Amino acid sequence: MIIQEVINHLETLSPLSYAEDFDNVGTLVGDVTAPLTGVLVTLDTLESVVDEAIAKNCNLIVSFHPIIFKGLKKLTGKTYVERVVIKAIKHSIVIYSMHTALDNTFEGVSAIICNKLELQHKQILIPQHGTIKKLTTYVPKDEAKTLRNALFSSGAGSIGNYSNCSFSVEGNGTFKGNTVSNPTKGTKDTIHTEAETKITVTFPKHLQSKILKTLLETHSYEEVAYEIITIENKNQHIGMGMVGELQNSLSEIDFLNHLKLKMNTGCIRHSSLLHKPIKKIAVLGGSGSFAIGAAKAAGADAFVTADLKYHDFFSAENSIFLADIGHYESEQFTKNYLVEYLTKKITNFAIILSKTNTNPVKYF
């Protein structure tokens, strides 16, 4: 088994095309064609984590946060980032990062928080725009069903909670092949009229290459006419943050105790108590101040996130309860989830949960 095969499983879970534009995800260091010896899963790739990978004979580190975020102009070992990269290269270790690609996945970071807090009826808080494409093509009428089913099998025809969606219109197409053409319908150098079906299907943008491959392999024409556009529908399964509901309402104090217990944190910074019951909760792992407005708009009673600044707490405006549980604390269970996911997919290699605590924040 080569390293790329593990990466394929990770990119099925969270396609890199859904990462934020500012992010640096995917393979950051190393040769993905190398034979796999073992996988170490971590939240951050520090030098101590690379040492752990060496000790445990793992030549793939799956890291949530990217160790290389900004461009590196030198590799002299003067910074912790440079030392990590140098050591990984020296020991032929691949570093792969998921970060906002996993943040934007329906079963990603925010869903993990929701599950820990036992929230029901999960929905994306901020759906990502531009993630749904529409394919339109034209096929001989007697081949329409075959092509349509092939496109469905490749992942086309899904939108929201619906699958096998398409729209078809019948009409007549005309074409004339030149002297070097090889038409499957009609004869070259002669105008031909063919009864055709216009087929339109939607698909998630990360499947575009697969959808086009299926179209071209299934369609009988030598030249296949098609168009792809981006539609404006919100993607219910891709985006930042989530909102869900507790089975039963809690007081703010009881909710804070619930939060401390489930998220394994002894310190929660929060806004003023509103003395209102809490049932509907928005969550966003990592730095989530930008989503306060979205949490309000969703009608959430509370918003659980991290890295709130002094003035962010004023944004509560006595309409929502803000709880900052810490950046590491909000994402700490991500690596456990990835270990469980990969263990189910790969049974003949060890998927190891890193024992290194990479939280740089300490509490007195």
C-alpha positions as CSV (number, residue, x, y, z in Angstrom):
1,M,0.0,0.0,0.0
2,I,1.3,3.4,-0.9
3,I,0.7,6.7,1.1
4,Q,-1.5,8.1,-1.7
5,E,-4.1,5.4,-1.0
6,V,-4.5,6.7,2.6
7,I,-4.8,10.2,1.3
8,N,-7.5,9.1,-1.2
9,H,-9.6,7.9,1.8
10,L,-9.1,11.3,3.6
11,E,-10.1,13.2,0.5
12,T,-13.2,11.2,0.1
13,L,-14.1,12.3,3.7
14,S,-13.2,16.0,3.1
15,P,-12.3,17.0,-0.5
16,L,-9.6,19.6,-0.6
17,S,-11.7,21.7,-3.0
18,Y,-13.9,22.8,-0.1
19,A,-11.0,24.3,1.9
20,E,-11.0,28.1,2.4
21,D,-9.0,30.1,-0.2
22,F,-6.6,31.3,2.5
23,D,-5.7,27.8,3.7
24,N,-2.8,25.5,2.9
25,V,-4.1,21.9,2.8
26,G,-3.1,18.6,1.3
27,T,0.3,17.1,1.0
28,L,2.8,19.6,2.5
29,V,6.0,17.5,2.7
30,G,7.1,14.2,1.2
31,D,6.6,11.6,-1.6
32,V,3.1,10.2,-1.6
33,T,4.1,7.3,-3.9
34,A,6.3,5.8,-1.2
35,P,5.2,2.5,0.4
36,L,3.3,3.1,3.7
37,T,4.8,2.0,7.0
38,G,2.3,3.5,9.4
39,V,0.0,6.5,10.0
40,L,0.3,8.9,12.9
41,V,-2.7,11.3,13.4
42,T,-2.2,14.6,15.3
43,L,-3.8,18.0,15.7
44,D,-0.5,19.8,15.0
45,T,2.8,18.7,13.5
46,L,5.5,19.8,15.9
47,E,9.1,18.5,16.1
48,S,8.1,16.3,19.0
49,V,5.3,14.8,16.8
50,V,7.8,14.0,14.0
51,D,10.0,12.3,16.7
52,E,7.0,10.3,17.7
53,A,6.4,9.3,14.1
54,I,10.0,8.2,13.7
55,A,9.8,6.1,17.0
56,K,6.6,4.4,15.9
57,N,7.8,3.8,12.3
58,C,5.1,6.0,10.7
59,N,6.0,7.7,7.5
60,L,2.7,9.5,7.1
61,I,1.6,12.2,9.6
62,V,-2.0,13.3,9.2
63,S,-2.3,16.7,10.8
64,F,-5.4,18.8,11.2
65,H,-3.5,22.1,11.2
66,P,-1.0,22.8,8.4
67,I,2.6,23.2,9.7
68,I,3.4,25.3,6.6
69,F,0.8,28.1,6.4
70,K,2.8,31.0,4.9
71,G,5.5,30.7,2.3
72,L,8.9,29.4,3.4
73,K,11.8,31.4,2.0
74,K,14.5,29.6,3.9
75,L,15.1,26.2,5.4
76,T,17.8,26.9,8.0
77,G,16.2,25.3,11.1
78,K,15.9,28.7,12.9
79,T,12.1,28.4,13.4
80,Y,10.0,25.5,14.6
81,V,8.3,25.3,11.2
82,E,11.6,24.9,9.4
83,R,12.9,22.3,11.9
84,V,9.7,20.2,11.4
85,V,10.0,20.3,7.6
86,I,13.7,19.5,7.7
87,K,13.3,16.6,10.0
88,A,10.4,15.2,8.1
89,I,12.3,15.4,4.8
90,K,15.4,13.8,6.4
91,H,13.4,10.8,7.6
92,S,11.2,10.5,4.4
93,I,8.0,11.4,6.3
94,V,4.9,12.8,4.5
95,I,2.9,15.5,6.2
96,Y,-0.7,15.9,5.1
97,S,-3.0,18.6,6.4
98,M,-6.8,18.8,6.3
99,H,-7.8,21.9,8.2
100,T,-10.7,23.9,6.7
101,A,-11.4,21.1,4.2
102,L,-12.5,19.1,7.3
103,D,-14.0,22.2,8.9
104,N,-16.4,22.5,5.9
105,T,-17.4,18.8,5.9
106,F,-20.8,17.8,7.2
107,E,-19.1,15.2,9.4
108,G,-16.2,17.4,10.3
109,V,-15.0,19.4,13.3
110,S,-18.2,21.2,14.1
111,A,-20.2,17.9,13.8
112,I,-17.7,16.3,16.3
113,I,-18.5,19.1,18.8
114,C,-22.3,18.6,18.2
115,N,-22.0,14.9,18.8
116,K,-20.0,15.5,22.0
117,L,-22.7,17.9,23.3
118,E,-25.4,15.4,22.2
119,L,-27.1,17.9,19.9
120,Q,-29.9,16.7,17.6
121,H,-31.1,17.9,14.2
122,K,-27.7,19.1,13.0
123,Q,-27.5,21.7,10.2
124,I,-24.7,23.7,8.6
125,L,-24.5,27.2,10.1
126,I,-22.8,29.0,7.1
127,P,-23.3,27.1,3.9
128,Q,-20.4,27.4,1.4
129,H,-21.3,29.1,-1.9
130,G,-20.3,28.0,-5.3
131,T,-20.1,24.3,-4.5
132,I,-22.9,22.9,-6.7
133,K,-22.4,22.6,-10.5
134,K,-24.8,21.9,-13.2
135,L,-24.0,19.8,-16.3
136,T,-26.1,20.0,-19.5
137,T,-25.5,17.7,-22.4
138,Y,-27.3,16.2,-25.5
139,V,-27.5,12.5,-26.2
140,P,-29.3,10.3,-28.8
141,K,-32.8,9.6,-27.4
142,D,-32.3,5.8,-27.2
143,E,-29.1,6.3,-25.1
144,A,-30.6,8.8,-22.6
145,K,-31.4,6.3,-19.9
146,T,-28.0,4.7,-20.0
147,L,-26.2,8.0,-19.8
148,R,-28.4,9.3,-17.1
149,N,-27.9,6.2,-14.9
150,A,-24.1,6.3,-15.5
151,L,-24.0,9.9,-14.3
152,F,-26.1,9.1,-11.3
153,S,-23.7,6.2,-10.4
154,S,-20.8,8.7,-10.6
155,G,-22.4,11.0,-8.1
156,A,-24.3,13.4,-10.3
157,G,-28.0,14.2,-9.7
158,S,-27.7,15.0,-5.9
159,I,-28.8,18.2,-4.4
160,G,-29.6,18.7,-0.7
161,N,-31.4,15.6,0.7
162,Y,-32.3,14.4,-2.8
163,S,-30.5,12.1,-5.3
164,N,-31.1,10.9,-8.9
165,C,-32.3,14.3,-9.8
166,S,-32.3,15.3,-13.5
167,F,-34.3,17.3,-16.1
168,S,-34.8,16.1,-19.7
169,V,-36.2,17.7,-22.8
170,E,-36.6,16.0,-26.2
171,G,-35.8,17.6,-29.5
172,N,-33.8,17.3,-32.7
173,G,-30.1,17.9,-33.0
174,T,-28.3,18.6,-36.3
175,F,-24.7,18.2,-37.3
176,K,-22.4,17.6,-40.2
177,G,-19.1,15.9,-39.8
178,N,-16.2,16.8,-42.1
179,T,-14.2,14.4,-44.2
180,V,-12.0,13.3,-41.4
181,S,-14.8,12.8,-38.9
182,N,-16.0,9.5,-37.6
183,P,-19.7,10.0,-36.7
184,T,-21.5,7.3,-34.8
185,K,-24.8,8.6,-36.2
186,G,-25.3,9.6,-39.8
187,T,-22.5,9.8,-42.4
188,K,-19.6,12.2,-42.8
189,D,-19.9,15.3,-45.0
190,T,-23.7,15.0,-44.8
191,I,-26.1,17.0,-42.6
192,H,-27.7,14.7,-40.1
193,T,-30.8,15.2,-37.9
194,E,-30.9,13.1,-34.7
195,A,-33.7,12.7,-32.2
196,E,-31.9,13.8,-29.0
197,T,-32.6,14.2,-25.3
198,K,-31.2,17.2,-23.4
199,I,-30.1,16.1,-20.0
200,T,-29.3,18.4,-17.1
201,V,-28.0,17.2,-13.7
202,T,-26.4,18.8,-10.7
203,F,-23.3,17.6,-8.9
204,P,-20.9,18.6,-6.1
205,K,-17.9,20.5,-7.6
206,H,-15.2,18.1,-6.3
207,L,-16.7,15.4,-8.6
208,Q,-16.3,17.3,-11.8
209,S,-13.4,15.3,-13.2
210,K,-15.2,12.0,-12.4
211,I,-18.5,13.3,-13.9
212,L,-16.8,14.4,-17.1
213,K,-14.9,11.1,-17.4
214,T,-18.2,9.2,-17.1
215,L,-19.9,11.5,-19.7
216,L,-17.2,11.1,-22.3
217,E,-16.8,7.3,-21.8
218,T,-20.6,6.6,-21.9
219,H,-21.7,9.0,-24.6
220,S,-21.5,7.5,-28.1
221,Y,-20.7,10.7,-30.0
222,E,-17.2,11.4,-31.3
223,E,-17.6,15.0,-30.2
224,V,-19.7,15.4,-27.0
225,A,-21.4,18.8,-26.5
226,Y,-21.8,19.8,-22.9
227,E,-21.7,22.9,-20.6
228,I,-21.0,23.2,-16.9
229,I,-22.1,26.2,-14.8
230,T,-22.1,27.0,-11.1
231,I,-25.5,27.4,-9.6
232,E,-26.5,29.6,-6.6
233,N,-28.2,26.9,-4.5
234,K,-26.8,26.7,-0.9
235,N,-25.1,23.4,-0.2
236,Q,-26.8,22.0,2.9
237,H,-23.9,19.6,3.5
238,I,-20.8,21.8,3.0
239,G,-19.9,24.9,5.1
240,M,-18.6,26.3,8.4
241,G,-20.1,25.6,11.8
242,M,-23.2,23.8,12.7
243,V,-26.4,24.4,14.7
244,G,-28.3,21.8,16.7
245,E,-30.6,21.3,19.7
246,L,-30.3,19.8,23.1
247,Q,-33.0,17.2,23.9
248,N,-34.0,19.3,26.9
249,S,-33.3,22.9,27.7
250,L,-30.7,23.8,30.3
251,S,-30.0,26.8,32.4
252,E,-26.9,28.8,31.5
253,I,-25.0,27.4,34.5
254,D,-26.1,23.9,33.8
255,F,-25.1,24.3,30.2
256,L,-21.6,25.6,31.2
257,N,-21.1,22.5,33.4
258,H,-22.3,20.3,30.5
259,L,-19.9,22.1,28.2
260,K,-16.9,21.7,30.6
261,L,-17.6,18.0,31.1
262,K,-18.2,17.0,27.4
263,M,-15.4,19.2,25.9
264,N,-12.9,18.3,28.7
265,T,-12.0,21.9,29.6
266,G,-11.7,23.6,32.9
267,C,-11.9,27.1,31.7
268,I,-14.6,28.8,29.7
269,R,-14.8,32.5,28.9
270,H,-18.3,33.6,28.3
271,S,-20.6,36.6,27.8
272,S,-23.0,37.9,30.4
273,L,-25.7,35.5,31.7
274,L,-29.0,36.3,30.1
275,H,-31.0,34.1,32.5
276,K,-32.7,32.4,29.6
277,P,-33.0,28.6,28.9
278,I,-30.5,27.2,26.4
279,K,-31.7,24.6,23.8
280,K,-30.6,25.6,20.3
281,I,-26.8,25.8,20.0
282,A,-24.5,26.9,17.3
283,V,-20.9,25.6,17.3
284,L,-17.7,26.3,15.3
285,G,-14.4,24.7,16.1
286,G,-11.4,27.0,16.2
287,S,-11.5,30.8,15.7
288,G,-15.2,31.5,15.2
289,S,-15.9,35.2,16.0
290,F,-16.8,35.8,12.3
291,A,-19.9,33.5,12.8
292,I,-21.5,35.3,15.7
293,G,-23.9,37.1,13.3
294,A,-24.8,33.8,11.7
295,A,-25.4,32.1,15.0
296,K,-27.8,35.0,15.9
297,A,-29.6,34.7,12.5
298,A,-30.0,31.0,13.1
299,G,-31.9,31.7,16.3
300,A,-29.3,30.0,18.5
301,D,-29.5,30.5,22.3
302,A,-25.8,29.9,22.6
303,F,-22.7,29.9,20.4
304,V,-19.7,27.7,21.3
305,T,-16.4,28.6,19.6
306,A,-12.9,29.8,20.5
307,D,-10.5,32.8,20.2
308,L,-13.1,35.4,21.0
309,K,-11.5,38.9,21.6
310,Y,-12.6,41.4,24.1
311,H,-14.9,43.3,21.8
312,D,-16.4,40.2,20.3
313,F,-18.2,39.6,23.6
314,F,-20.1,42.9,23.1
315,S,-21.4,41.4,19.9
316,A,-23.7,39.2,22.0
317,E,-25.8,42.3,22.5
318,N,-27.9,40.4,25.1
319,S,-29.4,38.2,22.4
320,I,-27.1,35.2,22.5
321,F,-24.8,33.5,25.1
322,L,-21.2,33.3,23.9
323,A,-18.9,30.6,25.2
324,D,-15.2,30.5,24.3
325,I,-13.9,27.0,25.2
326,G,-10.3,27.4,23.8
327,H,-8.9,26.7,20.3
328,Y,-7.3,23.4,21.2
329,E,-10.2,22.3,23.3
330,S,-12.7,22.9,20.5
331,E,-10.7,20.7,18.0
332,Q,-9.1,18.2,20.3
333,F,-11.4,15.3,19.4
334,T,-10.7,15.7,15.7
335,K,-7.7,13.4,15.7
336,N,-9.7,10.7,17.5
337,Y,-12.4,10.9,14.8
338,L,-9.8,10.6,12.0
339,V,-8.2,7.6,13.7
340,E,-11.6,5.9,13.9
341,Y,-12.4,6.8,10.3
342,L,-9.1,5.5,8.9
343,T,-9.1,2.3,11.0
344,K,-12.4,1.4,9.4
345,K,-11.1,2.0,5.9
346,I,-7.6,0.5,6.4
347,T,-7.4,-2.8,8.3
348,N,-3.9,-3.9,7.5
349,F,-1.9,-1.0,8.8
350,A,-1.7,0.6,12.2
351,I,-3.5,4.0,12.5
352,I,-1.9,5.5,15.6
353,L,-3.3,8.4,17.7
354,S,-0.6,10.8,18.6
355,K,0.1,10.9,22.4
356,T,1.8,14.3,22.1
357,N,-0.2,17.2,23.6
358,T,0.3,20.0,21.2
359,N,-1.7,22.6,23.0
360,P,0.5,25.7,23.3
361,V,-1.9,27.4,25.8
362,K,-1.4,26.6,29.5
363,Y,-3.6,27.6,32.4
364,F,-2.6,28.5,36.0
